[in-house]
Amino acid sequence: MLDSGISSRSALPAEPERRGLRDLQQAARPVLVALPALGLALGAYAFFFGAKSWAGPIWAIATLPVLVMLLIEIVASLRRGDVGLDIVAALSMTGALVFGEYLAAIVVALMYAGGQYLESYAERRANREMTALLSRVPRKAMRYRDGQLEEVGLNAVAPGDRLLIRRGDIVPVDGTVDAGIAILDQSALTGESIPVQQRAGDAVMSGATNVGDAFDLLATYRADQSTYAGIVRLVEAAQRSKAPMARLADRFAMVFLVVTIVLSGGAWFLTGDPIRGLAVLVVATPCPLILAVPVAIVSGISRAAKTGILVKGGKALEIMARVCALVIDKTGTLTHGEARVTHVQSLSSLSADELLRIAASLDQASKHIIARALVQEAQQRDLPLALPTDVVETPGEGLTGRVDGMSVIVGGRTFVATRTPGAKEALARSKHPSGAVTVAVAVDGRIAGILVLADELRSGTAHLLRDLRAEGVERIVLATGDRPDVAQAVTAGLPLDAIHSELTPENKIAVVKAEKPHGPVMMVGDGVNDAPALAAADLGVAMGAKGAAASAEAADVVLLVDRLDRLLLGIRIARRSRGIALQSVLVGIGLSFVGMITAAFGYLTPVEGALIQEGIDVAVILNALRALGGGVRANPS
């Protein structure tokens, strides 16, 4: 009956026509509310102040604009093959005019137009967070060219261009900090309120707002390939989508329409009183069945977006509410996805911090991922790094050079042992966890120590998995490409039902399919190799903050913030939204049927029925909007 605003049939040729009609409806809604309100007031004035004969015509004339617009909507819907409860509203207004119930006609017109306006307001409020993402899309960029700054459109920005990001600017493309320190507000993307600080060489995500001093950005992607552009595409898809529950409401609409006409016609036929039949029609106008579901689903999607969970549509939200099995990747999902220093073992008189400082100082000359991890750890500990000299790098093995006048060797065990007398025996006695990476350090010809790096499990993972079970996820399975010993060591103590290791992308698809007999399957991953499994699952969830673009495109849900606890929050939001939608439908339809039966037995006049039904509609819309609010929390991870 009402256009929910989340219906998706964008592939149909009539889509431009539908958009034009929706725009016309949006512009006309305030007027369509004002006209019957004014007509009702003028007619009431005439009725009570000596001009009763004018009251009926005034009410009838004020009803006609609403009825005409409604008939236009019905014709457009029928041309698309949609049969909705708008027909009930048209029948009730037409019947009231035909049988001279002009007051009932104007009340129905006012209530119907008011109900549409209220639903429109509810959806605008529910879409507020989604719309905020779209409204922040940058249009221009300040680019360095020939020693000058020029303002260019985003389409002109290419990888390798150097851009100036001023205070208050929204980062237009993905890139890295080229000069300066970037202080970025990523709250619109991730829901995190605390700004992040990025140094030279650090990656910057498009869509973040610069809240610090100006800095230079080296573009790594074009605007249409950047993170924010992808998010905008996902948001637009989510706004066009239609939930299975909304489609179910469409099917119920036909049943409700038939029941309404049968009750109305039966009351008229058995009593010979057309007013009773009219009263039944009026009570059924409009229907909370299709008011409640779209508002609750859109509210849930908006609530999720506000917390850094991008749900691509109503279907995804509805499936998330019913998930029974979880297949989860390890690297970058259960773990952080990058090597971090977990232990510094000194084998000499050097302290742990001094050993790390010396090794990181030499590693400044290398682009290797392990070298970057050591430098980052030293910077986080505020260790003063020295400038290395005489550096010679053996790619993939290690470096030699001088730091503060000392001869330093940093690299793998074999690389250091072959260049340092007595190092082989000392290194053989050291121990490290399975799956960890070790970096040996020698200073002035003697073994100095070992740095242990590992991809650590995210904090609070065990507690999170137990909470997921409490939310109804019956099966939790690990699917990883790592060796069995690494997978077992990292996940020791976690409440997992099965661990599958050394998997290819095809193997991960097989694991997902094997879990489907247990119920709807959610797959969570972050890498390119996870994309096929994400697409094969009933619900794919991508760790989008640092994950691959392929996984974000294949997924139904993208976690924009690099926190796994958002998975639990998303499930709770989805289940609450679905529960509120069902609650609103059951209560609203139940009250509508009670009102229709009451009207059929002659206990309600058409005017009374219209007022009662409007009260029901307002109640279910306000109840559906509860999906926007609190009542949902996630444990910190």
C-alpha positions, 0 to 999 in steps of 0.5 A: 500500500505504501512505498517503503522506499527500500524496494529494489527492482532497479533492473526494470525498464520502468525504474526512471518512471518509478523514481519520477513518481516517488519524487512527485509523491515526496513533494506532494505529501505535505500538500496532501496532508494540508488540503484535507486538514484545511478542508476538514476545518472549513467544513467543520466551521460551516457545519457548526456556524449555520451553513451545514449544507456547505460542509459536505461539499467542502469535505468531498472536494478536499478529499479528491486530491488525495484520492486522485494521487492515490489512483495514480499510484495504484495504476502505476503499481498495477502496471508493474504487476504489484497489487497493494492495499492502496486499493482498500484506501481508494475503495473506502474513500470512493465508497464514502463519497458515493454513500454521502459519508463525506466526513468519513471520506475527509477523515480517511483522506487526512489519515491516509495522507498523514500516515504516508507522511509519517512513514516518510518521516520515519524512513528519513529518520531511519536513513539518516546515518546512511544518507550522511555517508552519501552526503559527505562524498568529496567532489574536488581535490587540491593537487600539486602540479609543477610546483603549484596547487590546482583544484581538480575534480576527483576523476582527474586524480590518478595513482601517484598524484600528490594531494594537499589535505587541508584541515576539515577536508574529507580525504578524497582517495585512498593513499599514504601520508607523504609528508606531515602527520595526519590526524583523522576522524574516521567516525563516519566510516567506522563508528570510532569517535577517537581520531587516529594519527597516521605518520609518513608512509601510513595508509589513509582511507578515503572518507576520513576527515582531517581534524589536524594540520594540513598534510600531503597525501600520495594517491594510491587508487583512483576515486572510483576504486577507493574505499569510500567510493566502494562504501557509497556503492554499498550504501546505495545498494542497501537503500535499494534493497528489499528484505524477505520480510518486506516481500512476505508483507507484499504477499500477505497484502493480497491475502489481507486485501481479499479478507477485507473485501470479503468482510466488507461485502459480507457485512453489506450483503448480510445486513443490507447496510452499505455503511457497515461494509464501508466501516470495515474498509475504513478500519483496514486503511491503511495497514500496519503490515506494510508500514512496520516491516520496511521501517524496522528493517531500514532502522536496523540497517541505519543503526548498524551503519552508525556503529561501523557495520555496513549491511548491504540490504534488508535481505542481509539483515534478515539472514543475519538475524537467523544465522545458526553456523559460523565459518571464520577465517584466521589471519586478519579475522581471528588474528590482527593479520600482521606480525607484531613483536611479542617477545624480546629475548636478550642473549647479551648485556643489552636490555630488551629495549636497547636490542629492539632499538638497534635492530629497528634502527638498521631496519629503517633501511629495509622495506620488508614487512618484518622490518616495518613491524620492528620499526613500528614497535620501536616507535610505539615504545618511543625509542630514539632510532639512530641513522644507519650507515653502510647498509647492505641488504640481502633480499628476503634474508637480512641486513648488515650495517652500522648503528651508532658506530656498532657493526650490526646484523639483523635477519633470519637465524641462518643469515645471522648464524653464518656471519656470527661465530658461536651464534648457531649454538646460542640460537638453537637453545632458544625457544619460540611458539609454533607459527612465530617468526624469529629475527636474530640480532648480532652486535659487534660480531656476537649474538645479541638476542632474538626478537619474536614476532607473531600474528596474535589472536585478537583480545577477547576472542574466546569471550566473543565466541561464547557470546555468539553461541549465547545468541544462537550460533550453534556451530563455529568452525575455523577455516584457514590456509595455515598449517595445522600446527599453527592453526591449533596453536593460535586457536588453543582454548577457543570454543570451536567445533572444528578446525580446517587448515591448509585450505585453498579457496575451493576447500573453503567453499566446501567447508561452507557448504558442509555447514549449511544443513545446520541452518543459515551459514555466516562466513567471515574473512578478509582476504582475496582468498576468502571472497569465493567462500563469502559469496557461497555462504548465506551471509558473507561478512568482510573485515573491510577496514584492512581487508581486500576489496574483493572480499568486501565486494563479495560480502553481504556485510562489511565491518568498517572498523577493524574489531571483531566484536562488531560481528556480535553487535550486528547479529544483535541489531539484526535480531532486535530489528526482525523481532520488532518488525514481527511484533509490530506486524502481529500486534497491528494486524491483530488490532486491525482484524478486531476493528474490522470485525467490530465494524462488521457487527455495526459497533463502529461508524466509518469515522470512528474506524478511521480514527482507530486505525490511524492510532494503530498505524502511529503505534506500529510505526513508532514501535518499528522506530525502536530499532534505531535506538538502544537495547543492543550492546557489544562487549569490547574486544 
